[in-house]
Amino acid sequence: MSAVIKKSAPIKLWKFHGGVHPPFHKDESNQTPITFAGIPAQLVLPLQQHIGIEAEPCVHVGDSVYKGQIIASANKIGLSANIHAPTSGKVSAIEEKPLPHISGLSGLCIVIETDGKDKWDESKLESYVDYENKDTKKLLERIEQAGIVGLGGATFPTAVKVAGSLNEKQVKTLIINGAECEPYITCDDRLMRDKSAEIISGIGILQTMLKPEKCLIAIEDNKPEAIEALRLACQEDSNITVVPIPTLYPSGGEKQLIEILTGQQVPANGLPLDIGLMGINIGTVYSIYKSVIEGEPLLSRIVTITGNGINKPQNLEVLIGTSFNYLAEQAGGYTKMADHLIMGGPMMGFALENDQIPIVKATNCALISSTTMLSESNSEYADQPTLPCIRCGKCMDVCPVKLLPQQMYWHIRAKDFEKTLDHNINDCIDCGCCSYVCPSHIPLVDYFRFAKTEIRNQEIATQKSDLSRDRHEFLLFRKERDKRERDEKRAAHKAALQKKKAEAGKNGDATKDPNKDSKADAIKAAMARAKAKKQERSKKESETKDEI
Amino acid sequence: MKFKTDTSPFFGSNSNVSRVMLQVILALIPGTLMMFYIYGWGILINVVVAIVFAVALETLALIIRKRPILPFLYDLSAIVTAWLLALSLPPLMPWWILLIGIFFAIIIAKHLYGGLGYNPFNPAMIGFAVLIVSFPFEMSQWIQNGQLGSTLPSLIESLNMVFSSVATPDWDAITMATPLDEVKTGLRAGTAYAEIAQQKQFSLTSWIYISVAFAIGGAWLLYKKIIHWQIPASMIGTLAIFSGIMYLYSPETFASPLLHIFGGATVLGAFFIATDPVSASTTPTGKLIYGASIGFFIYVIRVWGNYPDAIAFAVLIMNMAVPLIDYYTQPRVYGHRSSTLPSKKIEGKKS
C-alpha cells in the first residue's frame, strides 16, 4: 500500500529564483566508505561551537575525563549546548586558542591530552531502543544532554529548535536536508549511503516527537546512490518520501529547499515553523540516532577532506577537537599543491591560515586546494583585475533571494547604508552566487558582509545612544516628579494644617472630638497627678529636712 | 603549515567583461554585413575608422587618468561604442565628423564621468546627438542604395570620399533620404502616406532586411543571456501600439507601424542601444518601464519633433530617469510580502 502511494504521487517541485552550476567535484571524495580517523594525542574543544552563548566549563585543569563526560555544560541564561569529552584523558589546560573563525579569532578552549584507552564514562547514557514508547519530554532531554546542534553549518541547538515546535506550532512537514549543494563536500552523501538505516531510525525519533503529517528527504539528483540507499531503507514507512531535487547551488539552503519542496517562502524575519515546516540536516539526524538509540552524545562528526592539496581525499569520522593537521595526516598528507585550507566548501567556506586549529561541530569539510585548481574554470582570466561594475545584472539573475546586488554594491561604495538597507541587504544569505558570476570579478559578497557588519554596528550604537538618552530623560523626569511630589505633599500638609487651625478657631470647644477630649483629659489628669505627687514629695523632703 | 587566506567564494565562473562585449560584437555582425550589402563600403569604412579613433582616444584617456591601459582596452567596450555610433551614421561620413562624434562619445560621455561603468548616458548616443545637432546636413546624406538599381561607389572611391577634404561634386546625385526622412517630408507637404510608400525612391524594403539582420543578432544576445528580454520587447511593443493606434485613426497622415519598427534604427536601438547595461534600468520591472518610455518618446519625437529618427534622444531622456526607476521598482525579496516602496519602509522603521 505504502509503496503504491509513493509511486503514484510524486512530489511537485518548485523553483527558487536564480542559482548557479559551479563544477561540483564530488567524485574525488565520495568513492570510499567512511572510516574512523583515530584518536589524536590532543583534542582542543572550544566552548563556543554553536550559535548562542559559550558553554560553561565544569572540569578543572588536571581532572581526568572519560569519554562522553560533559566537560562544559550549556549556559543556562540563553541559547547554548553541552560539550562532551570525545575520548578519555586528562584536561591539560583551559585557555584561549585560535578558533576556526573567518577572522581568525581566539576563544576559550578545553584541552584534553588523550590516553588512548577511549574509556566510557560510568554513567553512560542509557540507550532508548524503544524510542517509540518513550515520552517526548525524555527524548528531548536526551537530545539536549547530547549537545546536538545543526550540523549543516548553522549549529543551532537542535533541542531548542524541536522544543519550539512542541510548545507552540505543529510541524506539518518535516524536511530532512540531504541536498548538499556545496561543491566538493560529500559527508552527507557518504553518510546517507553508509548509514541509511540509522538515518531512517533518526527520522523515526523526530517523527515520534514532532508527529508531522509527512516527512520529505530532499537529495540533489547528482547523488543517485544516496537516493537509492534511503529509498530502500524507508520502504516500510509510508510517511517518509525521498525526493530527488535538481542539482543547482544553493538548493541546500534551508529557505531555498523549502521553496523547492513546497513553493512557499519563509516569511521575512520568520521561521520555517511559522508555515508549519522544520528542516533538519542529515548529519544532525544521524547524531540524534546515536544519542537516543546508542546513548552516545555528539562526540564526533563526519568530515570530508578533499581537494588536490591532499593525497587521499575521503570522508572520515573525526572526534570533535581534532586538529586539521592530524586530519590531513590521516588522509595521506598534503601534496605540493596545498595552497589553501578551507573549512567548508568553495562557495561559502572560509580560509584558515594554519592547520593547528580544531575541528568543531560545524566543520563539514576541509578543502585543501591549489589556487589554480580553484580558479580552474577561469584560469585564462585568473590574473584579470577587478573591473568596474557594468550593471549587467547577472548577479541579480542568480540571486536566490531576489536581491539587486548591483544596486547594493553601488550604495555600499557610496557608504550609503540606509539605501543599502532599503534594498534588503539583511536578507542576503552569503551564498556567493553573485560573486561567482560577476564578469567584472567584483567580490560582491565581501562588500555585503562589510555592509551588514557596519549596519549592525550602527544599530548597536543607535540602540546604546537611545538607551542612554532614555535613561537620561527618565532621570530628569524622575527628579522633576520627585520634586513635584514633594512640593505637593508639603502644600497639602500646609493646607491641612491651616484648615485645622481655621476649623479649630471657628468651632471653639463646641464640637470637640470625643477622642481628643479623653486624651486631653487624660493628660490633664496625669499632669494633676504628677503635680500632686511633686507637692507631696517636696512636702516630705521639707519634713525630713526639718527632722534633720 | 601556512595557507593563503582569502574570502569566499573561492570559485569564479568563466564570464568576464571582454566576453560579454565580444558577444555584442558578434551579434552586430549580421546587421553590419546586411548594411554593407545594401550601402556598400561606406559602412565598413565608418566602422573601422570609428574603432581606430575610439581605441586611440580610449588609450589617451586612460594614460591621462593614470589607469591600467591593457585591461581596460581588453574589455572591448570602446570598440562596441564606436561600432554602434558608426552604424547609426550615414555611410561615407567625412573622417573628421566621425572623430568629433567619437571624441564626444569616449572622452566627454564616458571618461569625464569616470570611465567604464560610470557613464549615466549612453556614450554612442551622446556622440550621435552632438553630430545631428551640429551637422544636420551631413547626417541626412545616405547614399543611394544598391537595391534600387544605382551602382555603389567602389572601395577606392569610398576611401577618397571619406578622407578627401574636398566635397564630392556629384554628391546630390548619389544621395537619397532614409524612409523615415522621406515620409516625414512627404507628410509635412501634405502627401498621403500610401502615396509616399509608392515612390520609386522609397527604400523601406532594404531597411526591413537590415532590421531583420539586427534582430537575428539580438536573438543571439537573448539566447546568450547577455541582454534581458524586457527592454526590446517593451520598446518595440509600445512603439507598435502607439503607431498602430495613430495609423488606424488616420492612415493618410500617420505612417504605418511597419515603417516605425523596420524603417529606421528601431531594431538596432531596441537590442543594442537601449540595452546598454551601464546606462539602462537594471530591475526587471524597471526595464519594462524604461523600454516602454523609450518607445513612446521615439514615436513622439519622430512624428512631432524635428529630427527624422529619435532613438538617440529617446534613450538619452530615459537615461536620466534610470536612478529613479530603479529605486522604485525593486523586486519582491524572498519572504517579503510585497515590494514595499523604500519610503514606506523608512517610515515604518522610524515609527
HADDOCK unambig.tbl for C-alpha pairs under 7 A between the chains (distance, minus, plus):
assign (segid A and resid 265 and name CA) (segid B and resid 334 and name CA) 6.59 0.50 0.50
assign (segid A and resid 265 and name CA) (segid B and resid 335 and name CA) 5.12 0.50 0.50
assign (segid A and resid 266 and name CA) (segid B and resid 335 and name CA) 5.22 0.50 0.50
assign (segid A and resid 267 and name CA) (segid B and resid 335 and name CA) 4.18 0.50 0.50
assign (segid A and resid 267 and name CA) (segid B and resid 336 and name CA) 6.12 0.50 0.50
assign (segid A and resid 268 and name CA) (segid B and resid 335 and name CA) 4.56 0.50 0.50
assign (segid A and resid 268 and name CA) (segid B and resid 336 and name CA) 5.32 0.50 0.50
assign (segid A and resid 339 and name CA) (segid B and resid 3 and name CA) 5.59 0.50 0.50
assign (segid A and resid 339 and name CA) (segid B and resid 4 and name CA) 6.04 0.50 0.50
assign (segid A and resid 340 and name CA) (segid B and resid 3 and name CA) 5.14 0.50 0.50
assign (segid A and resid 340 and name CA) (segid B and resid 4 and name CA) 5.30 0.50 0.50
assign (segid A and resid 341 and name CA) (segid B and resid 3 and name CA) 6.07 0.50 0.50
assign (segid A and resid 346 and name CA) (segid B and resid 8 and name CA) 6.47 0.50 0.50
assign (segid A and resid 346 and name CA) (segid B and resid 9 and name CA) 5.61 0.50 0.50
assign (segid A and resid 346 and name CA) (segid B and resid 10 and name CA) 5.02 0.50 0.50
assign (segid A and resid 346 and name CA) (segid B and resid 11 and name CA) 6.07 0.50 0.50
assign (segid A and resid 347 and name CA) (segid B and resid 8 and name CA) 5.68 0.50 0.50
assign (segid A and resid 347 and name CA) (segid B and resid 9 and name CA) 4.13 0.50 0.50
assign (segid A and resid 347 and name CA) (segid B and resid 10 and name CA) 6.14 0.50 0.50
assign (segid A and resid 347 and name CA) (segid B and resid 11 and name CA) 6.51 0.50 0.50
assign (segid A and resid 348 and name CA) (segid B and resid 8 and name CA) 5.47 0.50 0.50
assign (segid A and resid 348 and name CA) (segid B and resid 9 and name CA) 5.80 0.50 0.50
assign (segid A and resid 349 and name CA) (segid B and resid 8 and name CA) 6.07 0.50 0.50
assign (segid A and resid 350 and name CA) (segid B and resid 7 and name CA) 6.04 0.50 0.50
assign (segid A and resid 350 and name CA) (segid B and resid 8 and name CA) 6.01 0.50 0.50
assign (segid A and resid 351 and name CA) (segid B and resid 5 and name CA) 5.16 0.50 0.50
assign (segid A and resid 351 and name CA) (segid B and resid 6 and name CA) 5.92 0.50 0.50
assign (segid A and resid 351 and name CA) (segid B and resid 7 and name CA) 6.62 0.50 0.50
assign (segid A and resid 352 and name CA) (segid B and resid 3 and name CA) 6.79 0.50 0.50
assign (segid A and resid 352 and name CA) (segid B and resid 5 and name CA) 6.33 0.50 0.50
assign (segid A and resid 353 and name CA) (segid B and resid 2 and name CA) 5.67 0.50 0.50
assign (segid A and resid 353 and name CA) (segid B and resid 3 and name CA) 4.88 0.50 0.50
assign (segid A and resid 353 and name CA) (segid B and resid 4 and name CA) 6.26 0.50 0.50
assign (segid A and resid 353 and name CA) (segid B and resid 5 and name CA) 5.84 0.50 0.50
assign (segid A and resid 354 and name CA) (segid B and resid 1 and name CA) 5.66 0.50 0.50
assign (segid A and resid 354 and name CA) (segid B and resid 2 and name CA) 4.87 0.50 0.50
assign (segid A and resid 354 and name CA) (segid B and resid 3 and name CA) 5.83 0.50 0.50
assign (segid A and resid 355 and name CA) (segid B and resid 1 and name CA) 6.47 0.50 0.50
assign (segid A and resid 374 and name CA) (segid B and resid 10 and name CA) 6.30 0.50 0.50
assign (segid A and resid 374 and name CA) (segid B and resid 11 and name CA) 5.62 0.50 0.50
assign (segid A and resid 375 and name CA) (segid B and resid 11 and name CA) 5.81 0.50 0.50
assign (segid A and resid 375 and name CA) (segid B and resid 12 and name CA) 6.17 0.50 0.50
assign (segid A and resid 377 and name CA) (segid B and resid 12 and name CA) 6.91 0.50 0.50
assign (segid A and resid 377 and name CA) (segid B and resid 13 and name CA) 6.10 0.50 0.50
assign (segid A and resid 377 and name CA) (segid B and resid 14 and name CA) 5.80 0.50 0.50
assign (segid A and resid 378 and name CA) (segid B and resid 12 and name CA) 6.57 0.50 0.50
assign (segid A and resid 378 and name CA) (segid B and resid 13 and name CA) 6.13 0.50 0.50
assign (segid A and resid 378 and name CA) (segid B and resid 14 and name CA) 4.59 0.50 0.50
assign (segid A and resid 388 and name CA) (segid B and resid 116 and name CA) 6.46 0.50 0.50
assign (segid A and resid 388 and name CA) (segid B and resid 117 and name CA) 5.64 0.50 0.50
assign (segid A and resid 389 and name CA) (segid B and resid 117 and name CA) 5.53 0.50 0.50
assign (segid A and resid 390 and name CA) (segid B and resid 117 and name CA) 4.54 0.50 0.50
assign (segid A and resid 390 and name CA) (segid B and resid 277 and name CA) 6.27 0.50 0.50
assign (segid A and resid 390 and name CA) (segid B and resid 278 and name CA) 5.05 0.50 0.50
assign (segid A and resid 391 and name CA) (segid B and resid 277 and name CA) 5.42 0.50 0.50
assign (segid A and resid 391 and name CA) (segid B and resid 278 and name CA) 5.32 0.50 0.50
assign (segid A and resid 391 and name CA) (segid B and resid 282 and name CA) 6.87 0.50 0.50
assign (segid A and resid 392 and name CA) (segid B and resid 277 and name CA) 5.09 0.50 0.50
assign (segid A and resid 393 and name CA) (segid B and resid 282 and name CA) 6.48 0.50 0.50
assign (segid A and resid 401 and name CA) (segid B and resid 333 and name CA) 5.87 0.50 0.50
assign (segid A and resid 401 and name CA) (segid B and resid 334 and name CA) 4.89 0.50 0.50
assign (segid A and resid 402 and name CA) (segid B and resid 331 and name CA) 6.83 0.50 0.50
assign (segid A and resid 402 and name CA) (segid B and resid 333 and name CA) 5.12 0.50 0.50
assign (segid A and resid 402 and name CA) (segid B and resid 334 and name CA) 6.25 0.50 0.50
assign (segid A and resid 403 and name CA) (segid B and resid 333 and name CA) 6.04 0.50 0.50
assign (segid A and resid 422 and name CA) (segid B and resid 342 and name CA) 5.54 0.50 0.50
assign (segid A and resid 432 and name CA) (segid B and resid 9 and name CA) 5.48 0.50 0.50
assign (segid A and resid 435 and name CA) (segid B and resid 9 and name CA) 6.91 0.50 0.50
assign (segid A and resid 436 and name CA) (segid B and resid 9 and name CA) 6.74 0.50 0.50
assign (segid A and resid 436 and name CA) (segid B and resid 11 and name CA) 6.32 0.50 0.50
assign (segid A and resid 436 and name CA) (segid B and resid 12 and name CA) 4.62 0.50 0.50
assign (segid A and resid 436 and name CA) (segid B and resid 13 and name CA) 5.54 0.50 0.50
assign (segid A and resid 437 and name CA) (segid B and resid 12 and name CA) 6.69 0.50 0.50
assign (segid A and resid 437 and name CA) (segid B and resid 13 and name CA) 5.43 0.50 0.50
assign (segid A and resid 437 and name CA) (segid B and resid 15 and name CA) 6.47 0.50 0.50
assign (segid A and resid 438 and name CA) (segid B and resid 15 and name CA) 6.96 0.50 0.50
assign (segid A and resid 439 and name CA) (segid B and resid 15 and name CA) 4.82 0.50 0.50
assign (segid A and resid 439 and name CA) (segid B and resid 16 and name CA) 3.52 0.50 0.50
assign (segid A and resid 439 and name CA) (segid B and resid 17 and name CA) 5.04 0.50 0.50
assign (segid A and resid 440 and name CA) (segid B and resid 16 and name CA) 5.71 0.50 0.50
assign (segid A and resid 440 and name CA) (segid B and resid 17 and name CA) 5.77 0.50 0.50
